[in-house]
Each structure stands twice: as C-alpha cells, then as structure tokens.
Amino acid sequence: MNLSSSLSSLNLSSSNLQGQFPEKIFLLQSLQELYLRGNENLTDSLPRSNWSSPLVEFDLSSTLSIDLAYLTRNLRNLNSLFLDHCKFIGSYPLLVGNFTQIIDLGLSNNNFSGQVPWSSLNLKGITSLDLSGNNFVG
C-alpha cells in the first residue's frame, strides 16, 4: 500500500475487501473522510494503534466488529459517524456522548434494545440521528 500522505478522502465502500484492514490507513496525516461501508468480509476489528488521521467523516456500516469505547478515545474530531448494521464489542451507545463534534450519527439496525440512551447522547449539535431498525422501548 503506497498512498499519498496528502490523501484526504478514501472511499472503499462495497469493494469486497477481505482479511484485516490495513492499519497504516489510520496513520495518514491528512485523511479526513473514510468510507468502508459494505465490506462484510473484513475480519477482526479496528486496529488498536494510536490513530493520527484527523477523520471527520467515518462510515463503517456493514463491516467489521466495532469497539465503540475505542473509537471515542481515538476519533474526537468526527462530525459524521455511520455505524449501521454493525457488530459491537462491549458497551454500545452509552459511550456515544464522548463524540462532542458529531452532527450526523447513524446507528440503525444493530439490535440495540432497552431504553433509548438519551442522556448519554450529546444531542446539542446533532442534525441527523438514525436509530431505526433497533429494538428500543419507551
């Protein structure tokens, strides 16, 4: 993989990617948008390195296993995050409140249940919120 360090947007949606996603992608200093939607054959979960890319838009819908707590620690600049049809590891939306810049959030079709975690969602700046296709009550 020999990508330009000035790359700011990378769209690999529905590219039939297989295996482990290359960790080096998250070290690109200028990468602001990353779209991985629809690559169900990616294995494992997101890399555990210290990410240095300043991602503001990230789409992981229908891809690999996601540790939301880890995302909140590494991607604080995000303003658009799409995690529809994902496999979550550990706690789920309770940690979404750590994304203080989020304006677009997609968490549809994840089999979440119980009460909608309104108190943990930072709704002040959100302009689009998709919780459809879950099993919330109340």
N, C-alpha and C positions, 0 to 999 in steps of 0.2 A: 504494500500500500504506500504510494508516494503521492500524497495530496499536498497542495499548496498551503502554506501557512496563512495565506490571506483568504482562504475559503471561508465564506460567511454563511452559506446556506447549503445543506446537503439533503437531498430527497431520495431516499431509498425505499419508498413505500411500495409494497407488493412486488418486491424484487426477487422473491423466492430465496432470500438469504437463508443459509443453513449453518449450523455449528455455533460457535461462540462469537459474539460481536467483538470486533477489534477495539481493544481498549484505547489505542492510540487516537481514535476519533475524539475522545474527550480531552485530549491534550492540545487540540488545535486552538491556538490563542484567539482567533478571530471568529470561530464558529458561533453563530447566534441562533440559527434555525436548524433543527434536526428532525427529519420525518422518517420514521421506521414502520409506520402503520402497515399491518397486514403481512408480516413476516413470521408466520406461526412456527416455522421450523428453526428459529433461533433457539439455542439451548442455554441452559444455565440461567443466570440472572445478570443484571447490570454489573459492569466491572466495579471493583472495590478500591480503585485508585483515587487519589486526590485529583479531581477534575479541575482543569484550569480554563476550560472554554466558558465564555460568558453567555451561555444559552439563555435566550429569552422566549423561544418557542420550541416545544418538545412534544412530539406525538409518538407514543409507544403503544397505541391501540392495537389490540390483537397481536401482541408479540410475546415477549418472554416474561419470566417471573419478575415482579417488581417489589422491592423493599421501599415502601413509601417513606419510612423514617430516614433511610439513607439518602433518598432524593432530597428531602427537606434540608439536610445538612450540606449538600453539595451544590444545589442549584437555587440559590436565593434570589437570583435576578430574573427568574422566569415570570413572564406575564401571560403566557398561554401554555396550558398543560392538558394533554388529551390522553387519558388512561382508560378508554372504553374497552370492554371485553378483555380484561387483563387478569392475570393470576397474581394475587397479592400475597406477600410473605409478611407475617406478623400483623400488627395492628393496621387498621385501614383509616378512613377519613378523619379520625380524631387528630391526626398529625398534619392535616392539610393547612391548618391555621398558621403553620410556620412559613408558608409562602405568602409573604406580605405584599408582593407585587402582582399577584395573579389577578387578571381581569377576565380571562376565559378559562373555564375549568370543565372538563368532560370526564365523568365517572360512571357512564351508563353501562348497563348490562354486566355488572360484576357480582351479582347475587348478594349484595350487601343487605343486611336485614336489621330489624330493630328500629329505633327512633332515628330520624334524620339528625345528624350531629350539628345542629345549627350553631350551638355555642362555640364549637371548635373551628367552624368555617369563618374565615376572615372575609365577610361579605361587603365591607365598605367600598372596595374598588371593583368588585366583580360585576361585569356587564353581561356575562353569559355563563350559566350554570346548567349542566345536563346531568341529572340523576335518574333519568328514565331507565326502565327495564330492570330495576332493582326490587328488593322486597321490603322496602321501608314501610313502617306503620306510623300512624298518628298524623 
